[in-house]
Amino acid sequence: MLKLNEDLLVNKGTNRACYKHPLEHNKCIKIDLIENNETKRELKYYKKLIKDNTSFKMISHYYGSIITNLGKAEVFELIKDYDGSVSKEIDQYMLDSSYSIEDIEEILKNISLLKKYLYENKIYVKDLNPVNVVFQKINTSTNRLVIIDGLAHSNYNPFFYKIDNLLLKKINNSWKDFINKLKNKQIIILNPKLQKYLF
């Protein structure tokens, strides 16, 4: 049994808490705080992506289940920057006034790559928003966006993912919502030049 404590806590949401893996520094552990179907739907979709040999280039990897002192949990890749710190969500950057317009622009340059990745791999993210996407600094000159949460359809149905037209329509709607959320951020509104990355 793996032992977790508050010192390992990364983040806590309404439904789940995320902890650093105490033994493997590049992994994290997600535990349900209340009984819900979100995790079950997410895991079904992860298993489908793995079975289909889908590229995980811009999605955190899933490693399976584990038993902890807090109950059954799921193990995922912990996205970290080259300095060892946990990569920050896009939302954190946009709400923190200490970051410059150039910093935000560097993040937004990756938006088109994320869009291309989702469409080419036909990956539907149910809750695609700036809180569920992190900006990873791989080294001083290389970075990427990584989706860490929000995968799968709200009512998972395997047949849904076999019909391209339905799937691409859902992906398109999800992407438009994501872009609109970014456009409504204060820093974007106050700096129109950043809008060119949002399409």
SULPE-V958546 format. One record per pair of residues at least 12 apart in sequence whose ideal C-beta (glycine too) atoms are under 10 Angstrom apart, sorted by the first residue. I is the first residue (numbers start at 1). GAP is how many residues later the second one is. Records with the same first field share a line. If there is no record, write none. Layout:
I = GAP ; GAP
This chain:
1 = 65 ; 66 ; 67 ; 68 ; 69
2 = 17 ; 19 ; 20 ; 21 ; 27 ; 64 ; 65 ; 66 ; 67 ; 68 ; 71 ; 73
3 = 19 ; 65 ; 66 ; 67
4 = 13 ; 15 ; 16 ; 17 ; 18 ; 25 ; 27 ; 64 ; 65 ; 66 ; 67 ; 69
5 = 14 ; 17 ; 64 ; 65
6 = 13
7 = 12 ; 13 ; 15
8 = 12 ; 13 ; 14 ; 20 ; 21
10 = 18 ; 19 ; 20 ; 68 ; 76
11 = 17 ; 19 ; 75 ; 78 ; 120 ; 137 ; 138
12 = 19 ; 21
13 = 17 ; 20 ; 25 ; 118 ; 136
14 = 19 ; 20 ; 22 ; 24
15 = 15 ; 16 ; 17 ; 18 ; 19 ; 20 ; 21 ; 22 ; 23 ; 24
16 = 14 ; 15 ; 16 ; 17 ; 18 ; 20 ; 22 ; 23 ; 26 ; 57 ; 58 ; 133
17 = 12 ; 13 ; 14 ; 15 ; 16 ; 53 ; 56
18 = 12 ; 13 ; 55 ; 56 ; 58 ; 60 ; 68 ; 130 ; 131
19 = 12 ; 49 ; 51 ; 54 ; 59
20 = 58 ; 60 ; 66
21 = 42 ; 45 ; 52 ; 54 ; 55 ; 56 ; 57
22 = 46
24 = 39 ; 51 ; 53 ; 54
25 = 53 ; 55 ; 59
26 = 35 ; 51 ; 52 ; 53 ; 54
27 = 33 ; 34 ; 36 ; 39 ; 48 ; 49 ; 50 ; 51
28 = 32 ; 35 ; 45 ; 46 ; 47 ; 48 ; 49 ; 50 ; 51 ; 52 ; 58 ; 120
29 = 34 ; 37 ; 39 ; 41 ; 44 ; 45 ; 46 ; 47 ; 49
30 = 12 ; 32 ; 43 ; 44 ; 45 ; 46 ; 118 ; 119
31 = 35 ; 37 ; 39 ; 40 ; 41 ; 42 ; 43
32 = 38 ; 39 ; 40 ; 41 ; 42
33 = 37 ; 38
37 = 117 ; 118 ; 119
38 = 88 ; 89 ; 111 ; 112 ; 113 ; 114 ; 116
39 = 33 ; 34 ; 35 ; 113
40 = 112 ; 116
41 = 85 ; 110 ; 111 ; 112 ; 113 ; 114 ; 115
42 = 20 ; 32 ; 34 ; 84 ; 107 ; 108 ; 109 ; 110 ; 114
43 = 19 ; 21 ; 22 ; 31 ; 108 ; 109 ; 113
44 = 107 ; 108 ; 109 ; 112 ; 113 ; 114
45 = 17 ; 78 ; 79 ; 80 ; 81 ; 106 ; 107 ; 108 ; 111 ; 113 ; 116
46 = 13 ; 14 ; 15 ; 16 ; 17 ; 18 ; 28 ; 30 ; 105 ; 106
47 = 15 ; 17
48 = 103 ; 104 ; 108 ; 110 ; 113
49 = 12 ; 13 ; 72 ; 73 ; 74 ; 102 ; 103 ; 112
50 = 12
52 = 69 ; 70 ; 109
54 = 67 ; 68 ; 69
55 = 62 ; 65 ; 66 ; 68
56 = 21 ; 65 ; 67 ; 90 ; 91
57 = 56 ; 57 ; 60 ; 64 ; 87 ; 89
58 = 52 ; 55 ; 56 ; 58 ; 59 ; 60 ; 63 ; 65 ; 75 ; 78 ; 86 ; 87 ; 88 ; 89
59 = 17 ; 18 ; 20 ; 58 ; 59 ; 62 ; 64 ; 66 ; 87 ; 88 ; 89 ; 90 ; 92
60 = 16 ; 17 ; 18 ; 19 ; 27 ; 74 ; 76 ; 86 ; 87 ; 88 ; 89 ; 91
61 = 14 ; 15 ; 16 ; 17 ; 18 ; 85
62 = 12 ; 13 ; 14 ; 15 ; 89
63 = 12 ; 13 ; 14
64 = 12
76 = 72 ; 73
77 = 69 ; 71
78 = 70
79 = 55 ; 56 ; 57 ; 65 ; 66 ; 67 ; 68 ; 69
80 = 54 ; 56 ; 57 ; 58
81 = 53 ; 54 ; 55 ; 56 ; 57 ; 58 ; 62
82 = 54 ; 55 ; 56 ; 57 ; 58 ; 60 ; 61
83 = 54 ; 56 ; 57
85 = 52
86 = 48 ; 50
87 = 46 ; 47 ; 48 ; 49 ; 50 ; 51 ; 56 ; 57 ; 58 ; 59 ; 61
88 = 19 ; 46 ; 47 ; 48 ; 49
89 = 40 ; 41 ; 42 ; 43 ; 44 ; 45 ; 46 ; 59 ; 60
90 = 14 ; 17 ; 18 ; 20 ; 21 ; 39 ; 40 ; 41 ; 42 ; 43 ; 44 ; 45 ; 55 ; 88 ; 91 ; 92 ; 95
91 = 38 ; 39 ; 40 ; 41 ; 42 ; 43 ; 90 ; 91 ; 94
92 = 38 ; 39 ; 42 ; 43
93 = 13 ; 14 ; 15 ; 37 ; 41 ; 42 ; 92 ; 94
94 = 13 ; 14 ; 36 ; 88 ; 91 ; 92 ; 93 ; 94 ; 100
95 = 35 ; 90 ; 91 ; 92
96 = 91
97 = 89 ; 90
99 = 88
101 = 86 ; 89 ; 90 ; 92 ; 93
103 = 32 ; 84
104 = 31 ; 81 ; 83 ; 84 ; 87 ; 90 ; 93
105 = 86 ; 88 ; 89 ; 91 ; 92
106 = 29 ; 31 ; 37
107 = 23 ; 26 ; 27 ; 28 ; 36 ; 38 ; 75 ; 87 ; 90
108 = 27 ; 37 ; 74 ; 80 ; 86 ; 87 ; 88 ; 89 ; 90
109 = 34 ; 36 ; 88
110 = 23 ; 25 ; 26 ; 33 ; 34 ; 35 ; 36 ; 87
111 = 22 ; 34 ; 64 ; 67 ; 68 ; 71 ; 86 ; 87 ; 88
112 = 85 ; 86 ; 87
113 = 31 ; 32
114 = 14 ; 19 ; 30 ; 31 ; 32 ; 33 ; 61 ; 64
115 = 30 ; 56 ; 60 ; 63 ; 64 ; 84
117 = 27 ; 28 ; 30
118 = 29 ; 53 ; 54 ; 56 ; 57 ; 60
119 = 49 ; 52 ; 53 ; 56
121 = 50
122 = 39 ; 42 ; 45 ; 46 ; 48 ; 49
123 = 24 ; 28 ; 29 ; 38 ; 44 ; 48 ; 51
124 = 26 ; 27 ; 28 ; 29 ; 36 ; 37 ; 42 ; 43 ; 44 ; 45 ; 46 ; 47 ; 48 ; 49 ; 50 ; 51
125 = 22 ; 24 ; 25 ; 26 ; 27 ; 28 ; 45 ; 46 ; 49 ; 50 ; 52 ; 53
126 = 23 ; 24 ; 25 ; 26 ; 27 ; 28 ; 29 ; 30 ; 44 ; 48
127 = 20 ; 22 ; 23 ; 24 ; 25 ; 27 ; 47 ; 50 ; 51
128 = 19 ; 21 ; 22 ; 23 ; 43 ; 45 ; 46 ; 47 ; 48 ; 49 ; 50 ; 51 ; 53
129 = 20 ; 21 ; 45 ; 48 ; 49 ; 52 ; 53
130 = 48 ; 51 ; 52 ; 55
131 = 17 ; 18 ; 19 ; 50
132 = 14 ; 15 ; 16 ; 17 ; 18 ; 19 ; 46
133 = 12 ; 13 ; 14 ; 15 ; 16 ; 17 ; 45 ; 49
134 = 12 ; 13 ; 14 ; 15
136 = 12
150 = 24 ; 28
153 = 13 ; 14 ; 17 ; 21
175 = 24
176 = 23
178 = 20
179 = 16 ; 18 ; 19 ; 20
180 = 18
181 = 17
182 = 12 ; 13 ; 15 ; 16
183 = 12 ; 15
185 = 13
